[in-house]
Each structure stands twice: as C-alpha cells, then as structure tokens.
Amino acid sequence: MVNDDDMILSVTTHIAAPPDKVWDILTTRQEEWWCPKPWRVEIVEQDWRSGGRAAMTIHGPNGEVMPQECVFLEVVPGERYVVTDAFTTGWKPAGPFMVGIWEIAPEGEGTRYTGSALHWTRDAYEQHKAMGFSEGWSAVAQQLKELCEAA
C-alpha cells in the first residue's frame, strides 16, 4: 500500500501460522528473513524495550556494508514493534529517514503481518519508493511467511 498523502509505505500478507509462532520468528530470527536474498542482515543488538538499541548491519552480494543504528520507540509483545533512525541509544538525535512498524494480528486461523515505513520528509518517502520498497519489503514478508509456515 502506498499513501502519498501521509508518506506511508506498507506491505501486508496472511501467514498460515498462529500469532505466537509468527511473533517468535519475527523477533528472534530476523537474520533469516529481514533482507531480500541475496542480501543478508547481521543483528548487532536488539534491546526489545522502548528506548532500546536496534542495531544491524546489512550486507550486499557485491560487498556492500550498510550499518543501521536505530532505537525502539515501542514494543508490544505479540503485537508490534516500532523503531526509528531519528535517534540512537540514549535518545541522541540522528539523521531521520523513517519510522518502521512491524505488526501482527490474529486473522482466521492464522496471522496478518503488516510492515510499514512512515517518512519524515517527502524526499525520504520518494527515495524509499524508488529504492524498491514494495519489492524489497514484499520479499521479506514472503521470507517471513515461509519460515512461519514451515513445519
């Protein structure tokens, strides 16, 4: 979904697995689903609390290395977590690009997963769209889905 007025980009998918299983994989196995292959992510630290550090390094297939330093704004176990790059640990201001929201909710006999990015500026929003937000975040949603639905 693209909402040009609110500068929100999001993807959603139904996962044929219970919410507790999806939450567990969503939060403890990020290195297996977060980056679209052949990219990969290395988790540096995930301090699952408001104000906690959310740090990772993204590695590309051609040697690209992109450190990401964020802070958790909200963690509601079993439901959602929210991070931003507008701050680093200790609420130190940083160059903001987006607020990321990952949510799950029961739906039928499975779980509805939604990943959203809210942008501070129109330029950041347009840049994220042009970077392939829909394709990339859809790919990671599919990777999460496959992990959760595996036996």
N, C-alpha and C positions, 0 to 999 in steps of 0.2 A: 504494500500500500504506500502511496506517495501522497502526502498532504502538503501541497505547495504553500498554502496559507500559514500553516503552523510550523513549517520546516521540519516535518517529521517523516522519517523513512522507516518502514517496518515490514517484517515478513511474519507469516504465521503458518503453522501446519498442525494437523492432528497426528498424535502419536498413539499407537495402539499398545499402551502400557500405562500402568497406574501412576498417578502423580508422585507418590513417594519414590518410585524407581526412577522416574524422569528427573526429579529434583536431585537425587543422589548422583546420577550420571552428569547432570548439568553442572554440578558444583564440585565433584571430586575427580572427574575425568576430562577436564577441559582440554588437556593436551591431545586427546583422541578425537575431538570434534570441532574445536573452535576455528581453525584456519582451513580454508578450502584447499584441498590437496592439489598440487604437490607442496604447497606452503605448509609450515608447521609452527606451532607455538610452544614455547618453553615457559612454564609458570615459574616466576621468581618468588612471588609471595602472594598469598590470598588470605588476608586477615578479615574473616567474614563477620564484620560488625560495622556499624556506622562510624566513619572516620578511619576505618582500617585501610591498610595499603592493599592495592590491587595492581600488582606489577607483573609484566610478562615481556618476553622478547619474541617477536615474530621473525621467522627465518624463511627466506625465499629460496626457490630452486636454483637461482644463479648467484647464491652467496649474499643476498640482501639480508641485512640485520636491522630490525626496527624495534628498539626498546619502547615500551609503553608504560608510563607511570601514571596511575590513577588512584582515586580514593573512593571507597564505598560511601555512598550517601545514605543508602537504606538497604537493609537485609531483612526480609520477612521469610523465615524458613518455610519451605514447602510452597511458596507463592511467587516471590520475586526478589530480584536484587537490582540495585541501581548504582552505577559508577559514573564518574566524570573525570576528565583530564583537566578540568579547570582548577583543580587543586592537587597537591601531592600530600603525603603524610604530614600531619601537623598543621593542616589547612594552609599550606603555603600556596599562594596563587601561582598558576601556571598559564600557559597559552591555551585557552579553551578552544576545543573543536566541537565536542558533543557531550551529551549525557546519554549513556547506554542503559536500556532497561530490558531485562530478561524476565519474562513472566510465564507461569504455568497455571492452569486451572483445570479441574475435572471437566470432562466433556464425554457424555455417554459412558462407555466402558473404557475410555482412555483419557488422554490429556491434550489440551490445547496449549501449544507453545507459541509464544509471540516474542520476537526480538525487535526492539525499536531503537532508533537513534534520533534524538532531539538536538537540533543545532543552534548554536548561539547566533550565527550570522547567516545571511542569505548566501554569501560566498562559500562558507563551510558546507552548507547544505548542497549547493550546486557541485562543489568539489567532490563530496561524498557520492552523490548520484553518478557523476562522471567517472569516478574510480571503480564503479561497478557494484555499488551497494546491493542492488537487487539480486544480482547473480551470486555475489560472494556470500551474503547472509542467507540466501536460499540454499546454497551449497552446504553451509554449516548446519542449517536446520535439518537438511536431509541426512547429514552425517550423524547428528544427534538422534534423529528418528531411528536410523538403522541400528545404532548402539542400543537404544532403549528397547527396540522390538526384537533384538537377538535373544535367543533362548537363554 
